[in-house]
Amino acid sequence: VDVLGSRAFGVSRSYFAKGVAAGNVLVNGKRADKASSAAAGDEIHAEGLGRFTLSSVGGETRRGNLKVQLDVERS
């Protein structure tokens, strides 16, 4: 979840991970932890930053990462 959150809000991965550790991130209404993951259709809410929905997960990039589509609403 920290990778997606950092991409969605333009913050560092470590910054978003600190929010997860502090309990400020919810995945579908449940508190996220460092092992949380998200699937297409999941909504992630980050206190103070906003929320985003993982719209779709596509193929892989050249580096082997997954291509994702995020719908972001900033607060």
N, C-alpha and C positions, 0 to 999 in steps of 0.2 A: 504494500500500500504506500510505503514512503516514496518509492520511485514514481508512482502515478501522481501522488500529491505534489511532489517537487516539480514535476512537469506541468501540472495543471495550474499551479499558482506562481510559478517562476521563482521558487525559493530553493535553497540548497536541500539536498536529501537529508543531511544531518539535522537541519533546522526542523524539517517536517517530522523526522524520526523522534526528535525531542518532544514534539506535540503528541505523537502517538504514545510515547512513554509516560507523558503527564496525564493521559486519559482525555485529551482534547479532540480526539478523532473518532468518529463513529462510522461504521460500515453497516448500512441498512438498519440504523438505529441502535446497534450494539457496539460497545467500546472495542476499538481495535487494539491489538497488541502487536509486538514486533514480528510475529509469525503470520499475521492476517494477510489474506489475499483477497482479490476482487475478481469477479467474473462479469461478463457482459450483462448490462442491466442493473448492476449494483450502484447504489448511491452512497457517496462518501461525503461526510460533513466534517469540516475542520473549523473549530471554534476560532473566530477572529479573521479567518481567511475567506470562507464561503463554502460552497459545496460543488461537487461535480458528479456526473454520471458517466460510467464507463459504457459508452454506446456500443462499441464493437471491438473485437480483437481479430485482426487480420493475419496475414502471412508474416514471414520473418524478414528482417532487414539483412543487409550484407554481413553485418556483425553478429547475426544470430538473435537479435532482440525481436520481440513481438511488436507489430504495428498496432497501435490502439487509437481509437477515436474517443475523445473526451468532450463532454458538454459541460462547460464551466459557468458557474454563477458566483461572482465575487460579492463579498459583503462589504 
